[in-house]
Amino acid sequence: MTDKLSNAQIAWRAAQDIADGAYVNLGIGFPEMVAKFQPPGREAVFHTENGVLGFGEAPKPGEEDWDLINAGKKAITLKPGSAFFHHADSFAMVRGGHLDVAILGAYQVAQNGDLANWSTGPKGVPAVGGAMDLVHGARRVAVITDHVTKDGKPKLLEACTLPLTGVGCVTRVYTSLAVIDIEGGKFVLREKLPSISFDELQALTGATLHLDGPVADLIVPEV
């Protein structure tokens, strides 16, 4: 396959669309990287579903306080004004529509915005967890993912075949090859790597890519 973005570069691109002061939940694993790449002059307020609001970067090795962790059990630091609260209150924030953005990983995304990011298979995430609440509680839901699976199969599909996390919830997908919006039940291409043609990208996508204007070059720094 053609050159592709690294996970860090995908996370960097997603971070550029987070507004200053936004309340943001980042999914466990790969999406947590988004927190490293806040644009200069902007500061998001990060929420973790186990009950912290306003946490900062990961501590340096050896400086961890293991009473301070995120939902993925990784050590965090606290920013001035950060707050702790009960797990139930955290989910009240999620379900009450108080989060501006949720950014998650995905196994599959359908052209109508359906998301599958857990699996009942032997190597899958063993339960859907809080993602089901996040995708319907946050005002905007974005996905960051490789464009294809490890064996080269499309992750962007006409319809998901794995158990759904949410229905019609995803509005933008940041992949290793492109930035794609979901509008009117269709994948609308916004940006792609200059090194890949539209036809090559379409061949790696399991549903039709639509155009409604010029497609920008997906340019990211080395991070």
C-alpha positions in Angstrom: 0.0 0.0 0.0 1.0 3.6 -0.5 2.6 5.7 2.3 0.3 6.3 5.2 0.2 8.4 8.3 1.4 7.1 11.6 -0.9 6.9 14.6 0.7 10.0 16.0 0.1 11.9 12.8 -3.6 10.8 12.7 -3.9 12.0 16.3 -2.3 15.3 15.4 -4.7 15.9 12.6 -7.7 15.2 14.8 -6.4 17.5 17.5 -6.4 20.5 15.0 -10.2 20.4 14.9 -10.8 20.7 18.7 -11.9 24.1 19.6 -10.4 26.1 22.5 -12.1 25.3 25.8 -13.9 22.2 24.4 -14.8 19.4 26.8 -13.3 16.3 25.3 -13.3 12.6 26.1 -10.7 10.5 24.4 -11.1 6.8 23.9 -8.8 4.3 25.6 -5.6 3.5 23.7 -4.7 5.2 20.4 -7.2 8.2 20.8 -5.4 9.2 24.1 -2.5 10.4 21.8 -4.7 13.3 20.7 -4.1 15.1 24.0 -0.4 15.6 23.1 -1.2 17.7 20.1 -3.3 20.7 21.2 -2.6 23.6 18.8 -0.8 26.6 20.3 -3.2 29.1 21.9 -5.9 26.4 22.4 -6.6 24.3 25.5 -9.1 21.5 25.7 -10.6 20.3 29.0 -10.1 16.5 29.0 -12.7 14.2 30.7 -12.1 10.6 31.7 -15.1 8.5 32.5 -13.7 7.2 35.8 -14.2 10.6 37.3 -11.6 13.3 36.5 -12.0 16.6 34.6 -9.1 18.8 33.5 -6.2 16.3 33.6 -2.9 17.0 31.9 -0.1 15.1 30.2 1.2 11.8 31.3 3.8 12.1 34.1 7.5 11.3 33.4 8.6 7.7 34.0 9.1 7.2 37.7 6.9 10.2 38.7 3.6 8.4 38.5 1.0 8.7 41.2 -1.1 5.6 40.7 -4.0 7.1 42.6 -4.3 9.4 39.5 -5.3 7.3 36.4 -7.5 7.6 33.4 -10.1 5.1 32.3 -7.4 3.1 30.5 -5.5 2.8 33.8 -2.7 5.0 32.6 -1.1 7.6 34.9 -2.2 11.2 34.5 -1.3 14.6 35.9 -3.6 17.3 37.1 -4.0 20.8 35.8 -5.1 23.8 37.9 -8.8 23.7 38.5 -9.1 19.9 37.8 -11.9 18.1 39.6 -12.7 14.6 40.9 -16.1 13.1 41.0 -18.1 9.9 41.3 -18.2 7.5 38.4 -22.0 8.0 38.3 -21.6 11.8 38.1 -19.1 11.3 35.3 -21.7 9.4 33.3 -24.3 12.0 34.1 -22.0 14.5 32.3 -21.7 12.1 29.3 -25.4 11.3 29.1 -26.5 14.8 29.8 -24.8 16.2 26.7 -22.1 18.1 28.5 -19.2 16.9 26.4 -18.4 18.7 23.2 -16.3 16.0 21.5 -15.7 12.3 21.9 -12.8 10.8 19.8 -12.7 7.0 19.6 -11.0 4.2 17.7 -12.9 1.8 15.5 -13.0 -1.6 14.0 -15.6 -0.5 11.5 -17.5 2.7 10.5 -20.5 2.6 8.2 -21.4 5.2 5.6 -24.5 6.2 7.7 -22.3 6.9 10.8 -22.8 3.6 12.6 -19.7 2.6 14.7 -18.4 -0.7 15.8 -15.4 -0.4 18.1 -15.7 -3.6 20.2 -15.9 -7.3 19.3 -17.1 -10.5 20.8 -14.2 -12.3 19.2 -11.2 -13.8 21.1 -9.0 -10.8 20.5 -11.6 -8.1 20.7 -12.4 -5.6 23.4 -14.4 -7.7 25.8 -17.3 -5.3 26.3 -18.6 -2.1 24.9 -18.0 -0.2 28.1 -18.7 3.5 28.3 -18.3 4.0 24.5 -22.0 3.4 24.0 -22.9 6.3 26.2 -20.2 8.6 24.8 -21.2 8.2 21.2 -24.7 9.3 21.9 -24.0 11.8 24.7 -21.2 13.9 23.1 -22.2 16.7 20.7 -19.6 15.6 18.1 -18.2 12.1 17.6 -15.0 11.5 15.6 -13.1 8.4 14.8 -9.4 8.0 14.3 -8.2 4.7 12.7 -6.1 3.1 10.1 -7.9 3.1 6.8 -7.7 -0.7 6.5 -7.3 -3.6 8.8 -3.9 -5.3 9.3 -4.8 -7.8 6.5 -5.8 -5.0 4.1 -9.6 -5.1 4.4 -11.6 -1.9 4.4 -12.7 -0.5 7.8 -15.0 2.1 6.1 -18.0 0.1 4.9 -21.5 0.3 3.5 -22.7 -1.4 6.7 -20.9 -2.7 9.8 -20.7 -6.5 10.4 -19.5 -6.4 14.0 -21.6 -5.5 17.0 -22.5 -1.8 17.0 -21.4 0.7 19.6 -23.7 3.3 18.3 -26.1 4.0 15.4 -25.6 7.0 13.1 -23.3 8.7 15.6 -20.0 9.4 13.8 -19.7 12.6 11.8 -16.0 12.6 10.8 -13.3 9.9 10.3 -9.6 10.7 10.4 -7.7 7.8 8.8 -4.1 7.0 7.8 -5.0 8.1 4.3 -7.8 10.7 4.4 -10.2 12.9 6.3 -13.8 11.9 5.6 -17.1 13.4 6.7 -20.3 11.5 7.1 -23.2 13.5 5.7 -26.6 12.4 4.5 -25.7 8.7 4.9 -22.6 9.1 2.6 -18.8 9.2 3.0 -17.7 12.7 1.8 -14.0 13.0 1.1 -12.5 16.2 2.5 -8.7 15.6 2.5 -6.4 12.8 1.3 -2.7 12.2 1.1 -1.2 13.7 -2.0 0.6 10.4 -2.7 -2.6 8.5 -3.3 -5.1 9.0 -6.1 -8.8 9.1 -5.6 -9.2 5.8 -7.4 -6.6 4.1 -5.2 -8.3 5.5 -2.1 -11.7 4.3 -3.4 -10.3 0.8 -3.9 -9.3 0.7 -0.2 -12.7 1.8 0.9 -15.7 -0.5 1.3 -18.3 2.1 0.3 -18.6 4.9 -2.3 -16.6 8.0 -1.6 -18.5 11.2 -2.6 -17.2 14.6 -3.6 -18.9 17.9 -3.0 -16.0 20.2 -3.7 -12.2 20.3 -3.9 -10.3 17.8 -1.9 -7.5 19.3 0.1 -4.1 17.7 0.5 -3.7 15.9 3.9 -0.5 17.4 5.1 0.8 16.7 8.7 4.2 17.3 10.4 6.6 14.6 11.5 5.5 14.0 15.1 
